[in-house]
Amino acid sequence: MHRLTVLYPPPADEAHFREYYVRTHLPLAEKLPGLVSWQYSFDVASLSGESKYFAVFHADFESADAMAAALGSPEGKAVSADVPNYASGGVELIHYPLS
């Protein structure tokens, strides 16, 4: 398994982020080809002070190649193009194999 994690710094408008993310962005993300499972959370906390992130999303794929294919697909491009519509604080993507 291979995981894509999307980290969202605090947006300018948290209410807009939450509503848009749930109603519009997540339905796009669910269409990623090869997506095995996904989860998200708002209000990300840190154990050592203030968190740098407001929200997090995890997407699991069978392999790094499957993840790359999903991100390069028309659905993946639509997901990527949608990010500026709600993530005014930017976005950080990381990926890694799951053991």
For each residue, the residues with C-beta under 8 A, 3 or more apart:
1: 36 60 61 62 63 97 98
2: 60 61 62 63 64 66 67 95 96 97 98
3: 58 59 60 61 95 96 97 98
4: 58 59 60 61 67 71 93 94 95
5: 56 57 58 93 94 95 96
6: 56 57 58 59 91 92 93
7: 44 52 53 55 56 91 92 93 94
8: 11 17 53 54 55 56 57 87 89 90 91 92
9: 52 53 54 89 90 91 92
10: 14 53 54 89
11: 8 14 16 17 54 86 87 88 89
12: 88 89
13: 16 17 88
14: 10 11 17 18 54
15: 18 19
16: 11 13 19 20 86
17: 8 11 13 14 20 21 54 55 86 87 88
18: 14 15 21 22 42
19: 15 16 22 23
20: 16 17 23 24 25 85 86
21: 17 18 24 25 26 40 55 86
22: 18 19 25 26
23: 19 20 26 27
24: 20 21 27 28 82 85 86
25: 20 21 22 28 29 79 82 83 85 86
26: 21 22 23 29 30 40
27: 23 24 30 31
28: 24 25 31 75 78 79 82
29: 25 26 32 35 38 57 59 79
30: 26 27 35 38
31: 27 28 75 78
32: 29 35 59 70 71 73 75 76 79
33: 69 70 73 75 76
34: 61 62 66 67 69 70
35: 29 30 32 38 59 60 61 70
36: 1 60 61 62
37: 59 60
38: 29 30 35 57 58 59 60
39: 57 58
40: 21 26 55 56 57 58
41: 44 55 56
42: 18 54 55
43: 54 55
44: 7 41 51 53 54 55 56
45: 51
46: 49 50 51 52
47:
48:
49: 46
50: 46
51: 44 45 46 54
52: 7 9 46
53: 7 8 9 10 44 56
54: 8 9 10 11 14 17 42 43 44 51 89
55: 7 8 17 21 40 41 42 43 44
56: 5 6 7 8 40 41 44 53
57: 5 6 8 29 38 39 40
58: 3 4 5 6 38 39 40
59: 3 4 6 29 32 35 37 38 67 70
60: 1 2 3 4 35 36 37 38 98
61: 1 2 3 4 34 35 36 64 66 67 70
62: 1 2 34 36 66
63: 1 2 66 67
64: 2 61 67 68 95 97
65: 68 69
66: 2 34 61 62 63 69 70
67: 2 4 34 59 61 63 64 70 71 95
68: 64 65 71 72
69: 33 34 65 66 72 73
70: 32 33 34 35 59 61 66 67 73 75 76
71: 4 32 67 68 76 80
72: 68 69 76 77
73: 32 33 69 70 76 77
74: 77 78
75: 28 31 32 33 70 78 79
76: 32 33 70 71 72 73 79 80
77: 72 73 74 80 81
78: 28 31 74 75 81 82
79: 25 28 29 32 75 76 82 83
80: 71 76 77 83
81: 77 78 84
82: 24 25 28 78 79 85 86
83: 25 79 80 86 87 91
84: 81 87
85: 20 24 25 82
86: 11 16 17 20 21 24 25 82 83
87: 8 11 17 83 84 90 91
88: 11 12 13 17
89: 8 9 10 11 12 54
90: 8 9 87
91: 6 7 8 9 83 87
92: 6 7 8 9
93: 4 5 6 7
94: 4 5 7
95: 2 3 4 5 64 67
96: 2 3 5
97: 1 2 3 64
98: 1 2 3 60
99:
